[in-house]
């Protein structure tokens, strides 16, 4: 059974992985045996992330490539770099994302476009480039990182809600077009995860109480809660799973 989840010999690219959830998912794939390519915009932060993670794995198992996932030419370059310098890309995790909190009536269209471009269009661009290489080989795993906001909405985060809802259906569209070529495309939809980037929300007593009361599990999620599902979707154990969005939210989306 353990062989089904073994990623030894496989190459994975995780976008937006210099820190936070992306970094944790990259580490989980590496621990399962994959050679992992980290990605981000900041070359300095990316180099530091590569150095830190490399200390825990054999030489060459952790690489990095800085490129802008919202630019079609840069996306093509990034995937091509992995193919030429690391090996055939087996696993893509579209994790890059940003948030922008402001009421819709005050929302500048440029901020709307920036969030949608980063959180949704990037998955289309990098996913398409990955598929161009995966389809001729007849295999490949694409994991899109959505959110409970694919199903739920809260005030002040309209672009994020729209983008994550779109990402859920992009996952379905990719499946409709590429599953017959041997690819599996699925999404993970995290609930509220405690990371350095959400620490201010955890520290907000009123918001923290709301999260605990709204979540049947009565706690915030951790990045480790996402590791197992990510490895499963990246592995042979999920070879007949396609077009699905797996909610990892402690039950938040199933209660009123």
C-alpha positions as CSV (number, residue, x, y, z in Angstrom):
1,X,0.0,0.0,0.0
2,X,2.8,2.5,0.8
3,X,4.1,2.2,-2.7
4,X,0.9,3.9,-4.0
5,X,1.9,7.1,-2.2
6,X,5.7,6.9,-3.0
7,X,6.8,9.8,-5.2
8,X,10.4,8.7,-5.6
9,X,11.7,9.7,-9.0
10,X,9.0,12.2,-9.7
11,X,9.5,15.9,-10.4
12,X,7.2,18.4,-8.8
13,X,6.8,22.2,-9.4
14,X,5.0,24.1,-6.6
15,X,4.2,27.8,-7.4
16,X,4.3,30.4,-4.7
17,X,6.3,28.1,-2.4
18,X,9.0,30.3,-0.8
19,X,6.8,30.3,2.3
20,X,3.5,29.5,3.8
21,X,1.2,26.8,2.5
22,X,3.1,26.4,-0.7
23,X,6.4,25.8,1.2
24,X,4.7,23.2,3.4
25,X,3.2,21.4,0.4
26,X,6.6,21.4,-1.3
27,X,8.2,19.8,1.8
28,X,5.4,17.2,2.0
29,X,6.1,16.1,-1.6
30,X,9.8,16.0,-1.0
31,X,9.3,13.9,2.1
32,X,7.3,11.5,-0.1
33,X,10.3,11.2,-2.4
34,X,9.8,13.8,-5.1
35,X,12.4,16.2,-6.4
36,X,10.8,19.5,-5.9
37,X,11.2,22.9,-7.6
38,X,10.3,25.9,-5.6
39,X,8.9,29.0,-7.2
40,X,8.3,32.6,-6.3
41,X,8.9,36.2,-7.5
42,X,11.5,37.2,-4.9
43,X,14.8,35.6,-5.9
44,X,16.2,36.4,-2.4
45,X,13.4,34.8,-0.5
46,X,13.3,31.9,-2.9
47,X,17.1,31.3,-2.5
48,X,16.7,31.3,1.3
49,X,13.8,28.8,1.1
50,X,15.8,26.5,-1.2
51,X,18.8,26.6,1.2
52,X,16.7,25.9,4.3
53,X,14.8,23.0,2.7
54,X,17.9,21.6,1.0
55,X,19.5,21.0,4.4
56,X,16.9,18.2,5.1
57,X,17.2,16.3,1.8
58,X,19.9,14.8,-0.4
59,X,21.7,17.1,-2.8
60,X,19.7,18.0,-5.9
61,X,16.3,17.1,-4.5
62,X,15.3,20.7,-3.9
63,X,15.7,23.3,-6.7
64,X,14.2,26.7,-7.3
65,X,13.1,28.8,-10.3
66,X,11.9,32.4,-10.0
67,X,9.3,33.4,-12.6
68,X,6.1,35.4,-12.8
69,X,3.2,32.9,-12.9
70,X,0.9,35.6,-14.2
71,X,2.9,36.1,-17.4
72,X,2.4,33.6,-20.2
73,X,5.9,33.8,-21.6
74,X,7.4,33.6,-18.1
75,X,5.1,30.5,-17.3
76,X,6.4,28.8,-20.5
77,X,10.0,29.6,-19.5
78,X,9.5,28.2,-16.0
79,X,8.0,24.9,-17.1
80,X,10.6,24.6,-19.8
81,X,13.4,25.3,-17.2
82,X,12.1,22.5,-15.1
83,X,12.0,20.1,-18.0
84,X,15.5,20.9,-19.2
85,X,17.3,21.3,-15.9
86,X,15.5,18.9,-13.5
87,X,13.5,16.4,-15.5
88,X,10.1,15.6,-16.9
89,X,7.5,17.4,-14.9
90,X,5.2,14.9,-13.2
91,X,3.4,17.0,-10.6
92,X,2.3,20.7,-10.7
93,X,0.8,22.4,-7.7
94,X,-0.7,25.7,-8.6
95,X,-0.5,27.4,-5.2
96,X,0.4,31.1,-6.0
97,X,-2.1,33.5,-4.6
98,X,-2.8,36.8,-2.9
99,X,-5.5,38.5,-1.0
100,X,-6.9,42.1,-1.1
101,X,-9.5,43.2,1.5
102,X,-11.7,46.1,0.6
103,X,-15.4,46.6,0.1
104,X,-16.6,46.1,-3.5
105,X,-17.9,49.6,-3.7
106,X,-14.4,50.9,-3.0
107,X,-12.5,48.2,-5.0
108,X,-10.2,49.5,-7.7
109,X,-10.4,47.5,-10.9
110,X,-6.6,47.2,-11.0
111,X,-6.7,45.4,-7.6
112,X,-9.5,43.1,-8.8
113,X,-7.4,42.2,-11.9
114,X,-4.3,41.7,-9.8
115,X,-6.0,39.2,-7.5
116,X,-7.8,37.3,-10.3
117,X,-4.6,37.2,-12.4
118,X,-2.5,35.8,-9.5
119,X,-5.1,33.4,-8.0
120,X,-6.9,32.2,-11.2
121,X,-5.2,33.1,-14.4
122,X,-1.8,31.9,-13.2
123,X,-3.2,28.4,-12.8
124,X,-4.4,28.4,-16.3
125,X,-1.1,29.7,-17.7
126,X,1.2,27.4,-15.8
127,X,-1.2,24.5,-16.0
128,X,-1.5,24.8,-19.7
129,X,2.3,24.8,-20.1
130,X,2.6,21.8,-17.9
131,X,0.0,20.0,-19.8
132,X,1.8,20.6,-23.1
133,X,4.6,18.4,-21.8
134,X,2.5,15.9,-19.8
135,X,0.0,15.0,-22.5
136,X,2.5,13.5,-24.9
137,X,3.8,11.4,-22.1
138,X,0.3,10.2,-21.1
139,X,0.6,11.1,-17.5
140,X,0.7,14.0,-15.0
141,X,-0.8,15.4,-11.8
142,X,-2.1,19.0,-11.5
143,X,-3.3,20.2,-8.1
144,X,-4.9,23.6,-7.9
145,X,-5.0,25.2,-4.5
146,X,-8.5,26.7,-4.0
147,X,-10.2,27.7,-0.7
148,X,-13.4,27.3,1.2
149,X,-14.1,30.6,-0.6
150,X,-14.8,28.5,-3.7
151,X,-18.1,27.7,-1.9
152,X,-18.5,30.5,0.6
153,X,-18.2,34.3,0.6
154,X,-17.3,37.0,3.1
155,X,-17.5,40.7,2.9
156,X,-14.4,42.7,1.5
157,X,-12.8,39.8,-0.4
158,X,-14.8,39.7,-3.6
159,X,-11.9,39.2,-6.0
160,X,-10.5,36.3,-4.0
161,X,-14.0,34.7,-3.8
162,X,-14.5,35.1,-7.5
163,X,-11.0,33.7,-8.3
164,X,-11.2,30.7,-6.1
165,X,-14.7,29.9,-7.4
166,X,-13.3,30.1,-10.9
167,X,-10.4,27.9,-9.9
168,X,-12.8,25.1,-8.9
169,X,-14.4,25.2,-12.3
170,X,-11.0,25.6,-14.1
171,X,-10.1,22.3,-12.4
172,X,-13.2,20.7,-14.0
173,X,-12.4,22.3,-17.4
174,X,-8.9,20.9,-17.3
175,X,-10.3,17.5,-16.5
176,X,-12.8,17.7,-19.3
177,X,-10.0,18.4,-21.8
178,X,-7.0,16.5,-20.5
179,X,-8.2,13.4,-18.5
180,X,-8.4,11.3,-21.6
181,X,-4.7,11.9,-22.1
182,X,-3.8,10.4,-18.7
183,X,-3.7,13.5,-16.6
184,X,-5.4,13.8,-13.2
185,X,-6.4,17.4,-12.2
186,X,-7.9,18.1,-8.8
187,X,-8.1,20.9,-6.3
188,X,-7.6,21.2,-2.6
189,X,-9.7,23.8,-0.8
190,X,-8.2,24.7,2.6
191,X,-10.3,26.2,5.3
192,X,-8.7,28.7,7.7
193,X,-5.1,27.6,8.1
194,X,-2.8,29.0,10.8
195,X,0.4,30.3,9.2
196,X,2.6,33.3,9.6
197,X,0.4,35.1,7.1
198,X,-2.8,34.5,9.1
199,X,-1.2,35.1,12.5
200,X,-2.9,38.5,12.8
201,X,-6.3,36.9,12.3
202,X,-5.5,34.3,14.9
203,X,-4.5,37.1,17.3
204,X,-7.8,38.9,16.7
205,X,-9.9,37.6,19.6
206,X,-13.3,38.3,17.9
207,X,-12.3,36.7,14.6
208,X,-10.6,33.7,16.3
209,X,-13.7,33.0,18.3
210,X,-15.8,33.2,15.2
211,X,-13.5,30.7,13.4
212,X,-13.6,28.3,16.3
213,X,-17.4,28.5,16.6
214,X,-17.9,28.2,12.8
215,X,-15.7,25.2,12.5
216,X,-17.1,21.8,13.8
217,X,-13.5,20.6,14.5
218,X,-13.2,23.7,16.8
219,X,-9.8,24.7,15.7
220,X,-7.7,26.3,13.0
221,X,-6.2,24.0,10.4
222,X,-2.4,23.6,10.1
223,X,-0.2,23.2,7.1
224,X,0.3,19.5,8.1
225,X,-3.5,19.0,7.6
226,X,-2.9,19.7,3.9
227,X,0.2,17.5,3.5
228,X,-1.5,14.1,3.3
229,X,-4.2,15.1,0.8
230,X,-1.6,16.8,-1.4
231,X,0.6,13.7,-1.4
232,X,-2.4,11.5,-2.2
233,X,-3.5,13.7,-5.2
234,X,0.1,13.7,-6.4
235,X,0.5,10.0,-6.2
236,X,-0.6,6.8,-8.0
237,X,-3.2,6.3,-5.2
238,X,-5.4,8.9,-6.9
239,X,-5.2,7.7,-10.5
240,X,-9.0,7.5,-10.9
241,X,-9.7,10.8,-9.1
242,X,-10.4,13.6,-11.5
243,X,-12.0,17.0,-11.4
244,X,-12.6,17.0,-7.7
245,X,-12.3,19.7,-5.1
246,X,-11.3,18.3,-1.7
247,X,-12.4,20.6,1.1
248,X,-10.0,20.4,4.1
249,X,-11.8,22.7,6.5
250,X,-12.6,20.9,9.7
251,X,-16.3,20.7,8.5
252,X,-16.8,24.5,8.0
253,X,-18.6,24.1,4.6
254,X,-21.0,21.4,5.7
255,X,-22.8,23.3,8.5
256,X,-24.9,26.4,8.8
